[in-house]
Amino acid sequence: MEASMVEPGGHDGRKGQYSAITGIDPRAEWLLGPGFPYFQSAGPETLIPFTITAEPGVLARLLAPPPGQKGPEVLRVGRRNLDGGHAALLVRPSFFDRAARLEPGNRLDFFRVAPKRIQLSLPLPPRCLPRWEPGGPSDEIKPPDIGPPPGGWPPGTVVVGIIDDGIAFAHENFLATDGTTRIECFWQQDGDFPATPTVDFGREILKADIDALRAANTSAGIVDEDEVYRQAGLIDFGIPDHKTTAWRLGHGTHVLDRAAGGPVGPVLDQRRIICVQLPIAATAEQSGAGLEFFVERGIQYIRDRAQLLAGSGPELPIVINFSYGTTASSHDGTSALEEAIDEFVQTATPGVIRRVILPSGNSHLGRGHATLRLQGVGSRATLPLRVQPDDQTPNLVQLWMPFAGAAPPVASRLTLTVTSPDGTASLPLKEVPGAVVPLMSGAEEVGQASYSFEGPATQRGLFTIFLHPTTPPLDLPDGPIAPHGLWTLSLENTGLGPHDRLHAWIERDDQMYGYPRRGRQSYFDDPGYLRFDAQGRAVTDDAAQSPLCPVTRAGMINAMATGQESVVVGGFQRRELDCAPYSAGGPISPAKGGVLGPTLRKPDAGLVSDDSLVHAGVLAAGTRSGSTVAMGGTSVAAPRLTRLMADLIAIGGIGDRAMVAGMAVAYEAVLPPGAPALIPNRGGWGRIRVPEALPQWRRR
Amino acid sequence: VAYGSYDSPLLSDALIHHRDGVAGPWQDLTPPTQHPFEGDAGSTENLARWSPDVRGRVIDFELFSKIGFSVDAATATPRRASLWHLAVTGGSGTAAPTATYAPLARFIRPTEAIFAAQVKRLNNYADLRGDRLSEVISELPGPDAFLASVAYLHPARARWTLELLSAVFRLANFVEMRVKHALSCRRPLEYSPQLQPIIMSPAHGALPSGHATESFMAALVLWELLRPSLATGSVNLYALQLMRTAARVAINRQVAGVHTPVESAAGAMLGLTLGRYFVGRCAAVPLTYAAWEFNGENFAMTGDFLWTELFEIPSSTTTLPSQQATAYATAVTMSSGSLGDQSALLAWLWGKAAAEWV
């Protein structure tokens, strides 16, 4: 897609097409432009999901049918608040083209200029979506008829929410004493949209459905779980997507078993489960579009269903486990998803607990973070970016400017030039909101760099660099490719102070377990980065290398886990008590130029993610009843804390970050003598060691 | 070096020298009692004395000699490939036995459109390759180890059962190869260069799946062997686990990319039919059997292999599991289902195997 204007970026290249839309996602120039074909089955009919935060009046106007139409030209698929200031919407890509157009009488002028925040996400297949045409009516969504059991929920009932993938809902570890499932609701976000929908997209499976499926497929006392998932549409060999519940190890099954699984008993009977199964495409996502939209919708679904379950009785406390990680963001807690998590927790009715628990991420050694400080105006720095061959997905790098204060800077403080492996330098990109420059290799356009100012939540400038894949994706054999090799980001200081720091992060682009490998992770390949020590051991501490090296392990923490309210968990080895080598940590950046204090410490605590150095991972349920599998990563440390928090909240605990910090400090104090020292940036306030809840989880 | 082998000239030479030194002049003697016994064709007393490979050929003769085959003319619609049982009675002196061909199993080929749709579906099974690789490789020779993980099939304690199962596999193979040849269905990889199976596609026709035929036949026979030892009225757990094992083996061939679901379904139906037939042939008292027809044209384009469509396992052992009719698999109407004279040789081997489980 060609950018439409040359002004007003001056000689800094062209002005991006979509930057005319106030508050648009900084990735819009790419995702709606050169990056659009990387969406599955992308076309003019594709419905693009996005979240928007704006004045209620703006949303009301957007959601009103245009003259002569029966419905709006956006499809609303959820609301975060009842005040109407936030919405989740689907639109055709042409909507943004029209909104961005500066022409007389543009009906979307109000939308273009209104202050707002828009975050784009990746499209779902049409089979998952309501049948809808812009301007036409949309299906009525009726919430399911669910509520409390006769006599109400017993005291101590806690809703455990899980947002994940590969959740085997028919597993016996999620049954209650009465033999029925404790999974009350299950939202398959990429399920086939049904004739009588209860959710805005995908489909919902309720406890009654699960119990009926299990009963109907029981033979000789054993549930034919293959058949259950086939009938429920989770394993469909008619579609090419990865079938997470057909595999032996399901990420979400393992995580949920750790969080709320186990043999039936009175305590677990009080853990009622609400599941959100993210779209396969969102988990496999490597286009740079992100899965935040689906997570945010998932949190709201868990909130809404918990309210339905409570009925007219007392509200139920909610603990949500979200064991996913990404790497690129401002890392100051101001991303749209982090705001949504904070709001979910903070808007709970007083006295009702809501918590969200996340892993600190596994990218500690990923070489995806660089911190740069430029000495004086006119000084320069370079950052080498290694882009791997055979990468079928785009690569995304973010370069965040320091907090700008109340207003955006008037004059450009930094000039970025991107040089390809063959030495072709891009046009210089300055700090001019909306500026876009093509990235060239010889005469080929192989990517783009853009600048936007992220506000008002963040108030920081952002340089965004996108590169095309280094080998064509198989469905786009004639698409543009970027050369692999060493790219160079060259920075020239034109106005930054000596204490201003720049942070660069590379977005995650590696393979997920079980998924086909398409992406390959690029990394900052600085010669000063020390990967191995003289004995050949992996170096896990930045202190071993020169402080002049801009590329650090520090700050590789999960990009979705830097908010105020999220409780974040790092991983350590049960036997050695060492921080797991992959377990990422802070420091994070304080929001809006604040001071980095103890309450900003992330992660909050460490929990076991590996049984030992040689026994990688920890044990929990495989996808089929009766099976046990090992899985590692901070993904499995988080649900340990989720379980603990649910148990404590059930007996009156607060379960907030301060309580976790207090517990961590107490546990840290009783570690055996000779335990390795705590690494606060990665282990939080301390290592929490609790006995395995189930005997089958123990191993030597 | 074992005495009696042919690979030691030194030992043979030593035996010459030894005999010269030991035997002495020839003496007349009444020979000892006959070993083996002189017996008629139906005698079983010598069977245990033959080496296993020889015994296997005798058993094969009993089984194979009663199997017939026919195929319709190329112009027939539908065109069937038919297996027959040769029900034989009598025969003594110079009087020939009386023989009648009775149906055993029939096959109608799926259409090319069904195969093409099935291969497209098969492509989606490739997702599981990373999960099933060790099973796919380990099941290359057959399902033995996996059935042995359900029933305790150690050679030291189940030698006759293993011999019986060998006969099962040989009969399945003998029959399935003839049907595969008659139908000559192309392998999945011949429909698309993108399927790229992870094991070599064997050089024979694709339908019915040999792994499905052998696994289901062996599972059924093994369950019948175990049945007398299972508590009456208990849950049919052995039947269930054996059938699930057979299905898993068949599906793993789909994951590998060498069979489509319709081929697995055809193999499962053939295996279940042959299993019941085999049990009948091995019985000491006359039993009947049922013949089944597989109509590939009735298999849905997007159909999957679901073994529970073909075989029902009741919850209690008081009711016997049974084959189920579907759109693509139906029982053939037969006048008697009689097997003819029972084979004493087969009954002998069955008896030896059955004795290992009680």
Interface residues (C-beta under 8 A of the other chain):
Chain A: S219 A220 G221 I222 D224 E227 R230 D236 F237 G238 I239 P240 D241 H242 K243 A246 W247 R248 L249 G514
Chain B: R121 N123 N124 Y125 D127 L128 G130 D131 V235 N236 L237 A239 L240 P261 T302 D304 L306 T308 I313 S315
